[in-house]
């Protein structure tokens, strides 16, 4: 029913526009084409100024509405560089946008056809073409250079002593793996994967796997002011590790290992105070459509102090120990006391 009403509404709009056009033609015939054309152009010219004002007021209103929905300040060192890059891009493109839009509407008003002016036409201007080609090209080159610098920095080799955490995407959740006391992640192979006791396909022949810690819900624990390298992969389809609060993201591609690193600068507790939100949490989202359960791919990031992280790590049991519990000795058979004589009377 709603579809039929929508079709009728669209048809009615077309009928109204057609009647307005017919009315304009009739008025033009009565008043004379030239007089009517001048009046119409004047009305349209002033309408352009009104539309320009409404346009910029709308932009301001949208900005005021959207700002509370934006992520809080960047919580990583690379995130601060990203915000600077975004600010530079916004300023450059914003100035150009405002100037071009003002000129667009002003020219529509200033150079309305009145019949008193003769337009000047020219087919070519080398100087003008050089100006409007060179300046945008230089501006874009600068913006691209800033972006490439940020990208090459976050994908470069992590500093020595950085934490290493592996995060693997699967439909539809994240799995994270931490190195154990040896500080090294063991090898894994996709052919070893099974959902009972080896969800990442760890190679049990590799001794480095024996102390690795796996968190099936994908929770990430980071230490403030300590660099962390994320080793990213996927078990099935393409996912994307989205770190909004840290201003970073990286695709998780099956068969390919991606890496990025950053340094958290604000703990979860501090960010709660900054935002005034006691329920605030850092999140990992999947920023790549990966199937019907895409919306549920969410994991929590906790940024804490080194002491808090060490205390949490000490409580964790290795994935091997969780799934390879030592065999309990068989129950012993009850002993027979031979010192007791049992007499049986057979009648």
N, C-alpha and C positions, 0 to 999 in steps of 0.2 A: 504493500500500500504506500509506504514511504517513497519507494522508487517511482511509482506512478505520479505522486505529488511533485517529486523533483522534476520529472520530465515535463509536467504541465507548467511548473514554475518557469523553467527555461524557455518553453514555447511562448509563455506570456511575455517574458522579457524581450524576446525577439519581436513579438507583435508590437510592443510599446516602442521599441527602437525604430521599427519600420514606420510607425505612425508619426513619431517625432521627425524623422527624416522627410516624410511627405509634407508635414506641416511647414518645415523649414523651406521646402521648395515653393510652397504656395505663398508664404510670406515674402520670399525673394521676388516672385513674379509681381506681387502687389506693390511692394516698395521699390522695386528695381534692383537688379543684381548688384550693382556697384555700391549703392547705399547699404543694402543688407550685408554685403560682404565686409564692408568697413566696420559695421557695428559688431558683427560676429567675431572678427579678428580682434577687436578691442576687448570684447568680453573674454575670449580665449587667452589673450595676453595677460590680463589681470588674473585670470584663473591660474596661470602658471606660477605667479608670485604667491598666491594663496596655497597652491599645492606644494611649493617649495617649503614654506613655513610649516605646513602640516607634516611634511616629510621629515624635517629635522626634529620637530617636536616628538614625532613617533619614534625616531631613533633614540632620543634621550629617554623617553618613557620605557622603551624596551631595555635600554642599558640599566636603568634603575631597577627594573624588575628582575633582570638576569643576574646582577651582581651578587645578591645573597645566595644564589644557587651555585656560584663558582666555588672551586676548591680553595681551601685556605692557602696560606703561604707555602712555598715549596719546602719540603722536608728533607732535601738532599742537596749536596754541593752541585751536582749537575743540574738539578732542578732550578737553582738560582740562575745558572747560565741560560737555561731554557727560557725562564721568565724574562730575562734581559733581551734575548733574541726576539721573543714575542712582542715585547714593548717596542723595540726598534721597528719591527715590521708593522706594528699597529700605527706608530707615529708616521712613518713614511707613507704607507698606503692611505692612512686616514687624512693626511694633509692633501694628498692628491685627490682623494675622493671628494672631500668638501669643496675644494676649488673647482673641480670639473662640474660638480652638480650645481653649484651656484652659477657658474658661467652658462651652463645648459639652460637653466630656467630664466636667467637674466637675459640671455640672448633671444629667447623666445618672446620675451616682453619688449626688449629694446628694438628688435628688428622685425616687429610685426608689419605685415603688409598694409600700407595705408594708401598706396597709389601716388604718394608724393615723392617717394624715393626710388631711385633706379639702382638695383643691386649691381655690385661690381663682381665680375667673374674672372677667375684666373685658373689656368689648367695645371700649372706646375710651379713649385717653389723649392729649389734644392736646399736652401738655407732652412726653411721650415721643416722639411722632412728630416734633415740631419738633426735638428733640435729634438723633435718628438720621437726620434729613434734612439739617439745616443743617450739622452738623459735617462729614459726608462731602462735601457740596457745596462747602464752603469749601476743604477739603483738595484736592479735585480741581481747583478753580479755580486754586489756587496752583501745582499741578503743571503744569497746562496752560499757565499764564502763563510758567513757566520754560522749558517746551518750545518755545513760540512765539518767545520771545526768542532762543533758540539757533538756531531755524530761520531767522528773519528776518536774523540776523547772517550766517550762512554763505551765504545766497542774496542778500545785498545787493551793491551795487557793490564791486568789489575796490579796494583802496587804489591810489593812483597809483604807477606804477613796478612793479606786480606783473607777474610772468611770465604769459604766456598760452600755454596748450597745449590743442590740440584733441584730443579722444579720441572715436573713432567705433567703435561696435560693429557687427560683422557675424557671421553664422553661419560659423565659430565662432571668432573671434579679435578682438583689438582692434587698431586702427590709430591711431597718434598722429602729430600734426603740430606742428612748432615753427616759429615765424617766423624768417626769416633775419636778416641784418644790419640790414635796415630796421625790424625789430621789429614788423612788422604782418603778420597773416595775410591772404592774398588771398581773393577770392570763389571759391565753388564752387557747382556746380549738379548735381543728381542725374542730369540728362539727359546729362551729360558722362562719367558713370562707365563705365569698362571695366577689366577685370582685367589688361589687358596693360600699359598705360602711363599709366593715370589712375584709380587705385583709389578716389580721393575725388572725382573729377569737378571738378578744378581748372579755372578759366577762364583759358586761356593768353593771353587778351587783356588780362587784368589783370596789370600789371607787378609788382604786389606778390606774385604767386605764384612769380615766377622764382627767388627765393632761399629759398622755404619748404622745410623738411626734413621728410620723411615716414619714419616707422619702422614697417614693416609688422607687426612682432611686438608693437607696442603698448608697447614699453618707455618708461617715463617717467623723466626725469631732473629732479630738483628740487634747489634750493639751500637749505641750512639757513638758517633765520631770514629767508627772503625769501618774501613772499606769492606765491601762484600761483593763477591763475584757470583752472579747467578748463571748456572749452567742449565740451559733451557732445551727441552725436547718434547716430543709427543708420542703417545702410544698408538694413535689411530689416525685422526684427521688433523688439519691445520687449526691450531688454536693461537691465541695471542696473549702474552702476559702483559696486562695493563696495570701500570703502577701510577695512578693518577696523582696521588699526593707527592710522589717523587718525580713527577713529570717525565716518565719514561715508559717505553713499551718495546716489546720484541716478539716477533713471531715464534711460535713453537711448531716446528715442521717435522713430520715423521722422517726418520732416517738422517736428519741433519741436526747437529749440535750448534745452538746459538749461544752467545755469551754477551753479557754486559756487566758493568760494575758501577757502583756509586757508593757514596758515604752518607749514611743517615745522620741528620744533624739535630733532630728534635725527637725526643722520646714520646711515646704514646701518652704518658701522663702529662707532659708539658703541652702537647697539642690539645688535650682536653681543656687545659686552663686557657690556652690561646683562643680556642673556639667558643669557650663557655658551654661546651656540650659534654656532659658526663658520660654519654653513651658513644662518644666518638671512637672509631677504630680505623686504622689503615686497612686498605683492602687490595686484594688482587682480583681483577676482573678479566674475563675473556673478551678481548676486543675484536674477535673474528667470529662471524657467524659459523657455528660448528654443528648445528643440528637442532632438533626439537627441544632439547634440554639446555640450550645455550644460556638461557637466562639464569640458570642455577649454578653456573661455574663461578663460584666466589670463594675466596679464602681470606683469612685474616693475617695481617702482619703486625707483630708486636715489636716495637723498638724500646729497648730497655738498657740498663746500665750493664757493665761487664760483670759485676757481682751477681746481679739478678739472672743474667744469662748463664753464668757458670752454675748457679744453684739449680736452674731448670735442667741444664744438660746433665748434671750429676744424677738426676732422678730418672733419666731415660734409659730404657733397656734396648740393647741392639736388636735389629730386626732378625738376625740369625737366632739369638737367644729366645725371642718370642715364638719362633716357628720350629725350633729344634731343641725342645726341652729335653734335658737328660733323662734317659730311661730309668724308671723306678725299679728297684730289685723285686723279683717275683716274691709273692708271699710265701713264707716258709710253711711246710706241712707240720701239723701238730705232732709233737713228740709223744711217744708211748712210754709210759712209766712201767718198765719191766719188773720193777720191785714189787708190784702189786699182783697177787695171784687171783685169777678169776676162776671160780669154780662153777661148772655147769652140771646140773643134775638132769640126767636123762632117764626118764621113766620108761 
